[in-house]
Amino acid sequence: MKITNKKAFFDYRLLDRYEAGINLYGYEVKSVRLGKADLSGSFVRINGSEAYLVNAKIFSYQPGQIKGYDERRTRKLLLHKKEIIALKTKAEGAGLSLVPVSLYLKHGFVKLELALGKGKKRYEKRETIKKRDIQRNLERGLY
């Protein structure tokens, strides 16, 4: 089970990738195991010496409906302090963004893959669409 953020690959040029643990409730882990999560529109914010995943949507676990559950709550990322400082300096210095790429299970734990990304310009996005269309047509044998 791997939940990917397809929008991140389209909107950003991804550079360095990192793996982080994520602080979740038990019913959120069950929901992630079922693949009921969405990372589109989410981002990573660093406040002081802690990193947080903001605006990621983990849907409620159906058998145990929790009243007042916020699907888009801010979740703490589990990183070493040196990693957080390095990420913060790289992001601020080069004008990069911290983008969540995927959410997956590793040895029973939920992990988040995040990357330093540089935003693409509009013309770069158009080029990406053009290359994808050409490749699709070549595979179909239309050219």
Sequence and secondary structure as in RCSB ss.txt:
>XXXX:A:sequence
MKITNKKAFFDYRLLDRYEAGINLYGYEVKSVRLGKADLSGSFVRINGSEAYLVNAKIFSYQPGQIKGYDERRTR
KLLLHKKEIIALKTKAEGAGLSLVPVSLYLKHGFVKLELALGKGKKRYEKRETIKKRDIQRNLERGLY
>XXXX:A:secstr
 EEE HHHHHHEEEEEEEEEEE   HHHHHHHHTT EE TT EEEEETTEEEEES EE   STT  TT  TT  E
EEE  HHHHHHHHHHHHHHT EEEEEEEEEETTEEEEEEEEEEE  HHHHHHHHHHHHHHHHHHHT  
